[in-house]
């Protein structure tokens, strides 16, 4: 385990009848956030750059201990541990009550109220909104690129914001005034100046977030939680495909790649004017597929991506985001036909035909 100073400590005793049955998926999820994992017969420890989670299995459930050197790390550990446990113990729905440091209800560390500063069309179908807020450092941490926007709706024009519940997760003081949540990629972030930019794909099938973005003006308030999502696994070679909903994420990834990374990227856009300048390593090639008929464009994209040979060597990764049916095609091709594992691929359905709900996250 890490030797760095751990001055903050929190713990929870979680009562379960069938705790042993839930352990494998909990361990798998906690590991997927790039942990260094150490296991004993009843002892499971996960070491992250920002702190440690220790889970001890007992006949009556789990003892979970968290250690971190900073508040921001401890709150992240609570979030990771509580979400993993809640997700896979739904049959028993145990209470999770953290004791020790940061115990009890308080402001939610992963929440920020943000103010719209500017909005402009970066390309004909991509609207870039800059949000201002305080203390944005956490959104550069943990290797996660996405946030969850909390938006007003017609039914809830003046939502309430979440606070931290006793389990370390968001708690809504008034469920009737809970805002709508949609996941988006942080396209640009300036911690010193206190702003972040998010790109919104503006298209014919307007969902709630799309409608909100089109009408957003300076001074509008929104809530924001994050960062969310798993870190992208670092590799030397990549195969990447996306439609316009995943273009902001691809842009971020390409900018963050090391200079020696190689790969091939396929991006489907609506018009020639929607092609964006993207910063990327010299060894990465980008191919744009232009077609206003999205179904035709993404069909061509997935056909081409499936036809590309998987990069030689062990250090390679496949990434795809787009409509759910096409995501299924890519998942089956990479996982079943090529036999690649979840550690070698990430396939996400960001949206679904005939649905206006944005699914990313």
N, C-alpha and C positions, 0 to 999 in steps of 0.2 A: 504493500500500500504506500501512498505518498508520504513523504517525510516533511512536507511543508506544514507550517504552523496551522493548527486547527483550534481556534479559540471559541468558536460557537458550536453548541451541541443541542440537538433536539431528538426526541424519541417518541415512539407510539407503540402501545401494546394492542394488537389487532386480534380479536377473538374470531376463530373460524373452526368449523367442524371438519371440513375437508381441505385444510390448508395445503397439504402435500399435493393434491390434484391440480391446484392452480399454479404451483411454482414454475413449471417449465415455461409457459408463455410469459409470466412475469419476468423471469430471468432473461428470456430472449429479448423482450422489449427494452429492459434496462441496458442490456448489452448493446443494443442497436444505436445507442447514443454515444458510441465510441468510448466505452468503458474499458479499463483494465480489470479483468474479472479474476477473482480468487475464490475457489470453492472448497468447502469441507463437506462432511456428511450432513450437517445441519446448519452450516454457516456459509453465507454467500455475500461477498464483498465486491463493490463496484467503485472503482477509483476513476474520477473525472478530473480535469484540470481545475475545476472550481470546488471540489470537495469529494466526500465519500458517503456512500450508502452501504450500510451493513444490515443484512436481513438474516435473522436467526429463526429457523423453523422450530416450533414447539408443538406438543400434542394438542394444545388449545389454540393454536394460531401462529402469529409471527410477532417477533420483537424487531422493530425497525429503528435503527440509529442513524443519525445524520451528523456529519461533522464538516465544517467549512470555516474559512478564515475571514469571510466577509458576509454581510447580510445578503448581498445579491446572490452569492453562491448558495447560501442556506435556503433561500426562498426557491431557487431553481431545483434544488434537491427535493424539497417538499412537493413541488409540482410534479417532478418525474416519478417519484415513489407513489404518491397518492393516485395519480392518473393510472399508472400501471396496475396497482392493486384494485382500484375500483373497476377497471375495465374487465378484469378476469375473475373477479369474485362476485359478479352480479347476482348469482344464485343465492348468496347469503347476505349480500349488501351490508358488510360490517361497518361499524362506526370507525372512523379514523380521527383520533384526537391527539394532535401533537402537543407535547409538553417540553419544557425547557425554553431555550431562546426562541424569540418570536412567537410565543404561544398566545392563543386567543385572537379574537377578531381585531383587525387593524387595517390600515390602508393596504390595498393589494399591490405588491411590488411590481407585478407584471402589467399593471394598468397605467395608462396615461390618458388624460384628456388632451386632445389635439385641436388646433385651430387651422382652418384653411387659410393659406397665405396667397397662393396663386393657382390658376388652372389654365392650361393651354393645350391645344392639339399638337402633339409631337409629330404625329403623322395623321393622315385623314381619319384613321380608325383607332388611334391610340391617344387617349387623353391623359396628360401628366398633371397630377395635383401635388403641390407642395404643402405639407403640414408643418406647423410649428408646435413645439412642445418643450417641456423641461426635462432635464436629466435623462437623456436618450442613450446613455452609454450601454445599457443592458442589451439594446437592439443590435449591437455589434458583436455580442458575445455568443458563446455556445454553438457556433457554427450553423445556426438556423437562419433562414432567409425570409421567413414569412411572418405576418402578423394577422390578427383577427380584428377586423374593423367592426365597431359597434355603431350601428346606424339607426337614426329615427325612422319611423314608418308612419303611414297615415293613421294607423290605430294607436301608435305610441309616438306622438310628435315630440314629447319631452321625456325621454327615457331617464331612468336612474342608473347610476354607475355601480359596478360591483365593488365589494370590499372582500377582505380575506376571511374565509370561514375557518372554523377550528381545524378542518382537515388540510388547510393550506391552499385550498382551491377557491375559485371565485364563488362568492355568495351574493345573492341578489336580495337586498332589503325589501323589495316590492316586486314580486314576480309579474304582476300585471303591467308594470312599467319597464319590463326588460326589453332592451333594444334587439334588433336583428343583427346577426353576426355573419360576416363573410370573410373568407381568407384571401389575402393578397400578398404579393411579393414586395419587399422593400427594394425599390429600384436603386435609389441613391440615399445616402445618409451622411449628414454633417453634424457630428456631435458637438463640436465647438460652437457652431452657429445655431444649433438647436432646431434642425429641420430634417425631415425625411420626405422623399418623393415616392409616390405610388402611381403606376400606370394602369389605366382602366381601358379595356378593349370595348369600344363603343360599336354596337352591332344592332341588327334589326330586331332580334329577340331580346328585348330589354328586360333584364331582371331588376330586382330592387336596387342593387348597388350601382348598376349601369344608369338607372334613372336618377339616382341620387347624384352621381358624379356629373352627369350632364347639366344639372341645375345648381351645382356647388358654386358658392361665391365666397370671396374673402370675408373672414369672420365667422363662417359656419363652424359649429362645434361637433366633433365626433369623439367616440371613445376608441381606444386601441389597446389590445392585449398581445403580449408576446415576449420574446420571439417564439414561434411555433415551428414544428417540423424537425425532422432528423437532419443531422449534418450530412452533406454530400460526401460519400466515400472518396478519398483522394486516390487517384490512379494516374497512370502515365498515358493511357489511351482511352478515348471515349467515342461511343456512338450515341448521338443525340438527335431526337426528333420532337417537334412540337408544332402546334398551330398557334394562332395569335394569343390565346389565353396563357400559354406557357412562355411566350417570348420574353417578358420581363425577367423571369427566373433564369432563362438561358443567357440573357445579357449579363446578369449578375455573375453566373457561374464562369462564363468566358473571361470576364474581367479578373476573377479571382484565381484562375488557373496559373500554375507555374509556367515559366517561359518555355520549358522543354516538353510540355504536354502536346500530344498529337491527337488527331481524331477527325471525324466527319460529322457535320451538323446539317440537318435538313429542317427548314422552317417554311410552313405554309402561311401565306398572307393573302389578303383580299385583293390588293391592287399593287401595281409597281411602286406607287408613291408610299406604300406601307413598309417598304424595305428600309431598315434602319442601319446606320453606321454602328458596327459593333467592334469593340476592342477585344482582340483575341490573340493567342500565341501564333507565331508564324506557321507552326506545324498543324494547325487546325484549319480545315477547309469548310466553307459555309456555302450551302446550295439553297437558293430561294425557289419556292414553288408558288407561282402567282395564279390565282383563280378565284373569282368572286363567288363561285359555287363551292362552299366550304366542304361539302361531302365529297365532291370530285377532287378537290385539292388534297384533302387528308387521305383519301384512298390512294392517290399517287404517292403521297409521302410515306405511308406505311408500306406500300409495295416496294418502293425503293429502299426503305430502311431494312426490310426483311431480306432483300436481295444482297445487301452489303455483307461481305464476309466479316465474321467476328475477329477482332484484332488478335494477332498471335501473341503468345505469352500470357502469364497469369495476371499481370497488373493492368486490367482493362475493366471498363464499366459501361453499361448501357442505361440511358435515361430517356424517358418518353413522357410527355404530358399532352393531353388533348381530350377529345370527346370520349365518353366512357366505352362505347362499342369499339372504337379504334384502339383504345388502351387495352382492351381485352385481347384484341388480335396480337398486339405487340407482346403482351405478357405471355400468351400461349406460345408465340414463336420463340421468344428468348428462353422461357423457363422449360417448356415441354419439348419443343423441337431441338433446341440447341443445348438443353440441359443446364442452363446457367442458374445459379442460386440467387436468393434474395440479396446476398452480399455483393453480387455482381451486377444487379439491375435495380432500377427504381422506375416503376410504371404507375402513373397517376391519372385517374379520370377527373379532369378539372371541371367538366360540365357534361350534361346529358341532353340528347335531342329531346325536343318537346318539353323541356323543363327550364324554368328561369332561375332555379336555385344554383348558386355557384358552389361547386363541391370540393374545391381544393382545400387541403389542410387536414 
